[in-house]
């Protein structure tokens, strides 16, 4: 392959990537642009890409009058608790499965992986009646407690990463007098930062955008999360598109920021979890 043809191939690849990125970015740009428009500007033809007049009133209405400030706080509390529960439980179970041998280890691991093939709709109704029996409807318990009991995807992700680490680390720590919990906390957790970062991004996105869980378990408006607040906006008899887009922007921006901040660790964690089976 000549130098000219190699340069042409790279140019075409970058051009295709730029076009693809632009296509993906346009809906996001339109959402943000519409959130700053008046109702009259939204219905104009041809459509305005740059709002004129430019107004912040939509965000003020959504944040104060529609109570998005409260919904943001509720979502933030849930995300933090779900992150803590997921990272601690999945890391502990993955460490145990990767480092210790015991009876029924392989069957239990396979059964756990099999749960990944079950659509969540299959367990939705039984789970609802379980939480109803315990009197925990209209609370955050059904959304938080399951994350402290481990998750198949998170356990698998961390298990694969830990299996890729040298076994000699554990053996050397035992010789130095460390107990298994000490080895887990002081050695393996710091080494698992890339995989933990990847799992954190997945957990954050799932918790922040979760609609079906809060919709089923929460009835009180003061407990609503951001996705439910957005549904409330869209279900209004007189839907204000600008307000809906302002609410959607508030929900979307944290996800984009988290991914941009943790992008390097996220990619590294995903890339290194398949080194060893």
QUIWO-V31829 format. One record per residue. N is the residue number from 1. SS is DSSP state (H for helix, E for strand, - for the rest). OMEGA is omega in whole degrees, 0 to 359 (none if undefined). D_LAST is the distance of its C-alpha to the last C-alpha in Angstrom with 1 decimal. Layout:
BEGIN
<<N,SS,OMEGA,D_LAST> <N,SS,OMEGA,D_LAST>>
END
This chain:
BEGIN
<<1,-,181,37.5> <2,-,181,40.4> <3,H,181,40.3> <4,H,181,42.1> <5,H,177,39.8> <6,H,178,36.7> <7,H,180,38.5> <8,H,180,39.5> <9,H,179,35.9> <10,H,179,34.6> <11,H,180,37.7> <12,H,179,37.0> <13,H,180,33.3> <14,H,179,34.5> <15,H,179,37.3> <16,H,179,35.1> <17,H,179,32.8> <18,H,179,36.0> <19,H,178,37.4> <20,H,179,34.2> <21,H,179,34.2> <22,H,179,37.9> <23,H,179,37.4> <24,H,185,34.8> <25,H,185,37.0> <26,H,178,40.2> <27,H,179,39.6> <28,H,179,38.7> <29,H,180,41.8> <30,H,178,43.9> <31,H,181,42.8> <32,H,180,43.7> <33,H,181,46.9> <34,H,181,48.0> <35,H,180,47.5> <36,-,184,50.3> <37,-,170,52.7> <38,-,179,55.7> <39,H,179,56.0> <40,H,181,58.5> <41,H,181,56.3> <42,H,184,53.4> <43,-,181,55.7> <44,-,173,57.2> <45,-,357,57.1> <46,-,184,55.9> <47,-,178,53.1> <48,-,174,52.9> <49,-,176,49.9> <50,-,184,51.4> <51,-,176,52.9> <52,-,5,56.7> <53,-,180,57.8> <54,-,183,54.9> <55,-,178,54.6> <56,-,186,52.5> <57,H,181,54.2> <58,H,180,51.3> <59,H,178,49.0> <60,H,180,51.7> <61,H,181,52.3> <62,H,186,48.6> <63,H,185,48.0> <64,H,187,51.1> <65,H,180,52.7> <66,-,173,49.6> <67,-,178,48.0> <68,H,175,44.9> <69,H,177,45.1> <70,H,180,44.6> <71,H,178,41.8> <72,H,177,40.0> <73,H,179,40.3> <74,H,180,39.0> <75,H,181,35.9> <76,H,179,35.3> <77,H,180,35.6> <78,H,182,33.1> <79,H,181,30.6> <80,H,181,30.8> <81,H,179,30.4> <82,H,176,27.5> <83,H,180,25.7> <84,H,181,26.4> <85,H,182,25.3> <86,H,184,22.1> <87,H,182,21.0> <88,H,185,22.1> <89,H,182,20.8> <90,H,180,17.4> <91,H,181,16.8> <92,H,180,18.3> <93,H,180,16.3> <94,H,179,12.9> <95,H,179,14.1> <96,H,180,15.3> <97,H,183,12.2> <98,H,190,10.1> <99,H,185,13.1> <100,-,175,15.1> <101,-,179,15.3> <102,-,181,17.8> <103,-,178,19.1> <104,-,180,17.9> <105,H,182,14.6> <106,H,177,12.6> <107,H,179,15.5> <108,H,180,15.9> <109,H,179,12.4> <110,H,178,13.0> <111,H,178,16.5> <112,H,179,15.5> <113,H,180,13.4> <114,H,179,16.4> <115,H,177,18.7> <116,H,182,17.4> <117,H,179,19.2> <118,-,174,22.4> <119,-,183,24.8> <120,H,179,26.3> <121,H,181,29.7> <122,H,183,29.0> <123,H,186,28.8> <124,H,183,31.4> <125,H,176,34.5> <126,H,180,33.4> <127,H,180,32.2> <128,H,182,35.5> <129,H,176,37.5> <130,H,181,35.5> <131,H,177,36.3> <132,H,179,39.8> <133,H,180,40.3> <134,-,179,39.4> <135,-,185,41.9> <136,-,175,39.4> <137,-,183,40.3> <138,-,172,41.6> <139,-,179,39.6> <140,-,184,36.4> <141,H,180,34.8> <142,H,180,33.1> <143,H,186,31.5> <144,H,188,30.5> <145,H,181,29.6> <146,H,181,26.6> <147,H,176,24.9> <148,H,180,25.3> <149,H,178,23.6> <150,-,178,20.1> <151,-,187,18.6> <152,H,182,15.6> <153,H,181,14.8> <154,H,178,15.3> <155,H,179,13.3> <156,H,181,10.2> <157,H,182,10.9> <158,H,178,11.6> <159,H,180,8.9> <160,H,180,6.3> <161,H,181,9.2> <162,H,178,10.1> <163,H,179,7.0> <164,-,178,8.0> <165,-,181,11.5> <166,-,178,13.3> <167,-,182,13.7> <168,H,178,17.3> <169,H,181,18.1> <170,H,182,18.0> <171,H,179,20.0> <172,H,179,22.5> <173,H,178,23.1> <174,H,178,23.8> <175,H,180,26.2> <176,-,175,27.9> <177,-,179,28.6> <178,-,173,26.3> <179,-,179,25.5> <180,H,177,22.1> <181,H,179,23.5> <182,H,178,24.9> <183,H,181,21.7> <184,H,185,20.0> <185,H,189,23.0> <186,H,185,24.1> <187,H,190,21.0> <188,H,178,17.7> <189,H,176,19.4> <190,H,180,21.1> <191,H,183,18.0> <192,-,183,16.3> <193,H,179,19.3> <194,H,180,17.8> <195,H,177,15.3> <196,H,177,18.2> <197,H,178,20.5> <198,H,179,18.5> <199,H,178,18.4> <200,H,180,22.1> <201,H,179,23.0> <202,H,181,21.5> <203,H,179,23.1> <204,H,181,26.4> <205,H,180,26.7> <206,H,182,26.1> <207,H,183,28.5> <208,H,183,31.1> <209,-,183,31.4> <210,-,180,31.1> <211,-,188,34.2> <212,H,181,33.7> <213,H,177,33.0> <214,H,180,36.1> <215,H,182,38.1> <216,H,190,37.6> <217,H,185,37.9> <218,-,175,40.4> <219,-,183,44.1> <220,-,182,45.9> <221,H,181,46.3> <222,H,178,46.0> <223,H,184,42.4> <224,-,172,41.4> <225,-,183,38.5> <226,H,178,38.8> <227,H,177,37.5> <228,H,176,40.1> <229,H,178,42.7> <230,H,176,42.0> <231,H,178,42.4> <232,H,177,45.6> <233,H,184,46.9> <234,H,182,46.1> <235,-,179,47.7> <236,-,182,51.0> <237,-,177,54.0> <238,-,185,54.8> <239,-,176,51.5> <240,-,185,51.8> <241,H,180,49.3> <242,H,178,49.6> <243,H,178,48.8> <244,H,180,45.7> <245,H,176,44.5> <246,H,177,45.2> <247,H,179,43.1> <248,H,178,40.2> <249,H,178,40.4> <250,H,180,40.3> <251,H,188,37.1> <252,H,187,35.4> <253,H,179,36.3> <254,H,179,34.1> <255,H,180,31.0> <256,H,181,31.8> <257,H,180,32.6> <258,H,180,29.4> <259,H,180,27.3> <260,H,181,29.4> <261,H,185,29.3> <262,-,187,25.5> <263,H,183,24.7> <264,H,180,23.5> <265,H,179,21.1> <266,H,180,20.0> <267,H,180,19.1> <268,H,180,17.4> <269,H,180,15.3> <270,H,185,14.2> <271,H,186,13.7> <272,-,182,11.5> <273,-,180,9.1> <274,-,183,6.9> <275,-,187,7.0> <276,-,183,3.8> <277,-,none,0.0>>
END
